[in-house]
Amino acid sequence: MEPTPNDSTPTASRAKVRVWQWFALGVAVLVFAAAYGFLRSSSVDRDAAVKSHQQAARLLAVERTATHDAEDKVADVKHQASMQVGPAETAIAKMGELLAIADQQATEAQTTQRIGADAAASADDYNASVDRNNTIVDQYNAKLTELQQLVDDVEHSLSA
């Protein structure tokens, strides 16, 4: 239908689409497709990164729990070890006392032998030296029994 001059509706004239317009449209479509591909790839990468971060956070929480448990165990072992140091120090001190008594006994035994070998010494001197020697041996045996009891207590507390 042909427009009439009296008709008030404007008519559009059909223009030709030129080659450069087709080329621009093709370039625009390619740019759009590349942008869409980049956006899609970025989205997939972001999702993978989020999943990786969540997994790492879970593993970190598990490791922190294991670390805290290990720290608690170490603290318990340190506490138990410190509880054993006191008796061990006491045992070492008792050994020092035992050695001092053994030195006294060795000195007194030499005195007894010297008195026994001396013709001028009396029997009373010799008997007094033997009595002192026996007293020192009794002290030594008492300390030795004390030390043995302490060692037994330490062994028992370590095995418990």
Secondary structure, 3 states (H helix, E strand, C coil): CCCCCCCCCCCCCCCCCCHHHHHHHHHHHHHHHHHHHHHHHHHHHHHHHHHHHHHHHHHHHHHHHHHHHHHHHHHHHHHHHHHHHHHHHHHHHHHHHHHHHHHHHHHHHHHHHHHHHCCCCCHHHHHHHHHHHHHHHHHHHHHHHHHHHHHHHHHHHHHC
